[in-house]
Amino acid sequence: MEYVTSPNLKSPMLLDKYIGFTLEEMDLAGEIITKALEKELAKTKKRYEKYLSIQEIGEATTRQQTILYNVEQRYNELDTLVHDLKGLIDFSKKLRDPNRLKKQDDF
């Protein structure tokens, strides 16, 4: 098995608390985190659209405008995070692809 992390040998007291992760376990963790972030992104998008519609009608109070701004910031940050995480997962899978070298030789 190929492990992603390795124990810190300079700290022998911590060796018994070491937990290693296989590449498959890291992929699974990445997928779980991505799904959770996408779920939160969907909730944030729904909330953003709610306050945006109030803003567009012209009936938004100062508090609702502040909430809209905060929700918009959160939505943009979550969207960027999900996009970056998916890109990192795809890059990780490409690096471990056994046919990667054959594909490069074809060019």
Buried (B, 14 or more C-beta within 10 A) or exposed (E): EEBEEEBEEEEEEEEEEEEEEEBEBBBEEBEEBBEEBBEBBEEBBEBBEBBBEBBEEEEBEEEBEEBBEEBBEBBEEBBEBBEEBBEEBEEBEEEEEEEEEEEEEEE
